[in-house]
Amino acid sequence: MAQPHQPRLPRSDVRLFMRHRKKTIKLGRTAEHRKALLANQVCSLIEHQRIKTTLAKAKAVRPLAEKMVTLGKNGSLHARRTALGTLRQKNAVKKLFGEIAPRSANRNGGYTRIVRLGQRKSDSASMAFIEWVDAAEAAEEKTAEEKATKPKKEKVIKAKEPATETKESAPTPAEESKPKRRGWLGRKSPEAGK
């Protein structure tokens, strides 16, 4: 016997939608939570120059971070207020407009880099670093400045060391023969007595 035929639903009632042009990475969070998370991640990236996070979060942070740098390159008061409305941290916006955006002035997009790190041990989540592309140049400049200032300090320290050695007297034989006290709360360890 033939099965009774069920009427076909009209086209408007069929809900077979594809996610075309829906780029939002949801990260399993509500919209408010997601916006706060991404803003905090971008502020951490601005402060520390590189952050370690999951690959999905890094991919979600990248577009927002690059938009903030573009606002920073604009440099207007409106752009500053727009960035402050998104990031909600004055010191991060100040550093963005003062240091990071000028460093990227001659670059047309692509301000961040994602470096994959492999799986996290606890839950096997893919981990990644997200960092500023121009951060390496800034770090090299800082190390060059530190190297230029360090030899001066070392010369001063070396000049002072011989003077302190002449003031110190040689340790007496009684001081040298005393065993070092080690262990918890100053008790002698069993090995020291042997």
N, C-alpha and C positions, 0 to 999 in steps of 0.2 A: 504494500500500500504506500502511496505517496504521502509524504509529510505535508501537513497543511502549510501553505505559503504565508509567511509573515510579510506584512506590507513594509516596504522600504521607507526609512525616515526621510523627510525632506532635507535638502542639502544644508539649510540653515541650522538644523538641529545637530548635525554631525560635528563633533568637536575634535577634528583631526588637524590641529594646528602645528605647524613647525616653528621653531624658534628663530625665524629669519629676522635679522637686524636687531637682535636682542643681545647686546654685548656685555651687559652687566654680569660680573662674576659675583655670585651671591654669597659664597663662603658659608652657607648654612646659617646665616644671621638675618635679623630683621634689618630694615633699611637704616634705622637710626644707629643700631649697633655697628653695622658695617661702615657707615660714614665716620663714626667716632674711631673705630679701629684703624681705618685707612689714614685718617688725619693724624692719629698718634704715631703710626708707622712712618709717615712722611716727616713728622717733627723729629723722630728719633734718627732718621736718615740725615736730616739737616744737621742735627747736633753731633752725631758720631761719624758721619761720612760713609759708614758701611754698617749694615745690620744683617744679622743672620735670622732667617725666617723660613717658613715653608714655601715651596715653589709656587703654590697657588696664590698665597698672599703676596709674594714678590711680584707675580704677574699682575695682580690687582693694584698694587701700589704704584707700579711704573707709570701708568697714564696720568695719575694724579700728581705724582712728583714732577713729571715733565711739564704739566700744565702750570704748576707753581713756578718752575724756573722760567717759563715763558712770561708769566706775569712779572717776575722779578726783572727780566730783561727789559720789559716795558718801562718799569720804574716810576710810573705815575702814582699819584695819591689814590686814584680809583683802583689801580691794580693792587696797591698795598692793602687797601681796605677789603678788596675781594679775597686776597690771600688770607688776611686775618679772619675773615668770616668763615673760610674753609678750615684753616688749621687751628684757630682759636688759641694760639700761643704767641705772645708778642715777641719774645726773645728768638723764637724760631723764624718768624717773619723778618726780623731785623737781620739775622745772620743770612737768611736767604737773599735778601735784597742787597746786603752789604758785601758778602763774600762769594757766595755760590753763583749767583746770576752774572756778576761781572766776569767771573772765571770762564763762563760759557758764552760770552758775548759773540764770539766768532763762529759758534757752532749752530747749525740749523737743525735742532732736534737731536734725539738720541743722546740725552744727557746722562742716562743711567745705564748700568750694565748688570746683568744677572749672571752669576756664576753658580753652576749647579755643584752641590756637595755630596750627593748620594743620599742614602736612606738614613733616617733617624733610627737609633737602636730600639727605642721603646715601642714605637708603633709603625715603623717602616714608612713614615711620611717622607716624601722627597723634600730635601732641605736645599737652601740656596742662600748665597750672599747677594744683596742688592747694594750697589755702590755707585758713586758719581764717577763718570768716565774721567773727568778732569781732576779727580782727587789725587791721583798719582803725581801729577805735576805739582800740585800744591804741597804734597808731602816731600817731594824732592827739594823744593825751594826751602822748606823748613829745615830739612837735614843739612842743606848747604849752609844755611845761616848758623845752625848749631855747631857745625864743624868749624866754621870761621871763629866762633866765640870760644869754643872749648880749649884750643891750644893756649889761649891766654890764661885761662883758669888753671890749667895743668902746670904751666910755668910757675905760677904763683904758689901752687901747692908744693911743687918740687923744691922751690926755694925755701919754704918753711920746714920741710921734713928734716934736712940735715941739722937744723937748729934744735929741733925737738929731740933728736937722737943724742946730741951732746949733753943735754940736760939730764936724760935718764941715766941712772946708774945700772951697772950690770947686776942681774939678779943673783942673790946669794945662793949657795948650794942648798940651804935648807928649804928655800922656796921651790927649787926645781924638783926636789925629791918628794914633795907632797903629792899624793895621788889626787886626781881630779874627782870631785864629788859629783856623782851622777845618780839619776834615778828620781823617783817621784818624791816630792816634798823634801829634797835634800838628803834623803837616806842614801847610804852607800850601797851600790849595787853589789850582789854576791861575787861578781867577777873581780871587783876592786880589792876585796879582802884576800883573794887567792894569790 
